[in-house]
Amino acid sequence: MFKGLIDKFSKASKEAKAKSVEDISEVIDDSGRRLKESALDDILHDLELGLLEADVALPVAEELARLVRDGLAGRRIDRSFDMDDAVKLTLKAAVKEVLAQRPLDLAKLMKAKPPPFVLMFVGINGGGKTTAIAKLAHRMQKHGISCVLAAGDTFRAGAIEQLTLHSEKLGCKIIKHQEGSDPAAVAYDAIEHARARKKDVVFIDTAGRMQTNTNLMDEMKKIKRVAKPDIVFFVGDALAGSDAVEQAKRFDAAVGIDGVILTKVDADAKGGAALSIAKTIGKPIAYISYGQEYDKFGKFDPDWMVARIFGEKTSKDKTDL
C-alpha cells in the first residue's frame, strides 16, 4: 500500500548510501561512529511528503517522521550499515506504534452486562455501513450469539430493503418501520423485541448522513438518547482518505465514537486512512472489511495492517470475536 512511498525514500536513502560512512556519521569515541541527524534530513523530507501523498493526515505524517528521526538519530553504525533497511524498519515500528491504540474487546464488554447489548453504527452514505453490520452479525452468529437488526435508516427505502436481504441470508430477525418513520422508534422497538425474546445483540443501522448536516446529526443524537447504545461504531471508507478522518472527527464530536470499522481496505492503494483515523481521533480501529463475502471481515490487528501497508505477506484473520 505504501509502495510509492517506499520507492520515494529508497531513492533518497540510496543517495545517502552513495556517500561515505564518514559523510553520514561522526566519531563517538574509540567504540565507533554514530549517524548524524543531518544525514537524515533529505530522507525524512521525502518521507513526510510521501506520507501526505498516501492520504496520511499532516499531524500524523509529522509524528511518523519524528518517530523515524528519533529511532535513527545518533544510531551507531559501521560500514555494513544499510540506510534503506534502517529507515524501512524504523518506519514500520513507528506505523505500528500509531496503529496500536488500546484495543476494543467487544467480547469482554458484552459479558460485563445483561443482554441485549446494543451496537449503533454511524457514517456517511456509501461507506459500507449496512454491509459491515451484516458481516459483524455473521461473525457473532458463528460464536452462538443471537442477533436482531434494526433498520434505522428510514430515509431510503433501498436501505431498509438492503438490510432486510441481509437478515434473510443470516436468518436473524429484523425490526423495520415504513419509509420516513422515526428511526429512534425503530431502535426502541428492536431493543424491546430483543429483551422480550432474550436475544443477545441489537444492531442499529442509521441513515448515511453527511457530517455537515445539522438536522440529521440532531436526529442521530435522538437515536442515541433513546437507544442508549453500549458501543457506537463509526464505519469509514478507507478509500475516502483524509475525508474519512474529518468525518470521524465530526461524528465523534456529535455523538461520541467508541471504535472504528474500516471498510474497503482491500481496494485502498494508499493506506493513510487507517493511520490517520487511529491517531487523530484516538479511538481504536476494531474491525476491518476487505471484500464482499461475509467472512471478508476481521478483527483489527496492527501487525496485519503493518504487513499489508508494506506489501508483505499477511497472517490469517483471527476468528475470535
HELIX and SHEET records of a PDB file:
HELIX    1   1 LYS A    3  ALA A   18  1                                  16    
HELIX    2   2 VAL A   21  ILE A   24  1                                   4    
HELIX    3   3 GLU A   37  LEU A   40  5                                   4    
HELIX    4   4 ASP A   41  GLU A   53  1                                  13    
HELIX    5   5 LEU A   58  LEU A   72  1                                  15    
HELIX    6   6 MET A   83  LEU A   99  1                                  17    
HELIX    7   7 LEU A  106  LYS A  111  1                                   6    
HELIX    8   8 LYS A  129  LYS A  142  1                                  14    
HELIX    9   9 ALA A  157  LEU A  170  1                                  14    
HELIX   10  10 PRO A  183  ALA A  196  1                                  14    
HELIX   11  11 THR A  214  ALA A  227  1                                  14    
HELIX   12  12 ALA A  238  ALA A  240  5                                   3    
HELIX   13  13 SER A  242  VAL A  255  1                                  14    
HELIX   14  14 VAL A  265  ALA A  267  5                                   3    
HELIX   15  15 GLY A  272  THR A  280  1                                   9    
HELIX   16  16 PRO A  302  ILE A  309  1                                   8    
SHEET    1   A 3 SER A  25  ASP A  29  0                                        
SHEET    2   A 3 GLY A  32  LEU A  35 -1                                        
SHEET    3   A 3 ARG A  76  ILE A  77 -1                                        
SHEET    1   B 8 LYS A 173  ILE A 175  0                                        
SHEET    2   B 8 CYS A 147  ALA A 150  1                                        
SHEET    3   B 8 VAL A 201  ILE A 204  1                                        
SHEET    4   B 8 PHE A 117  VAL A 122  1                                        
SHEET    5   B 8 ILE A 231  ASP A 237  1                                        
SHEET    6   B 8 GLY A 259  THR A 263  1                                        
SHEET    7   B 8 ILE A 285  SER A 289  1                                        
SHEET    8   B 8 PHE A 297  LYS A 299 -1                                        
END                                                                             
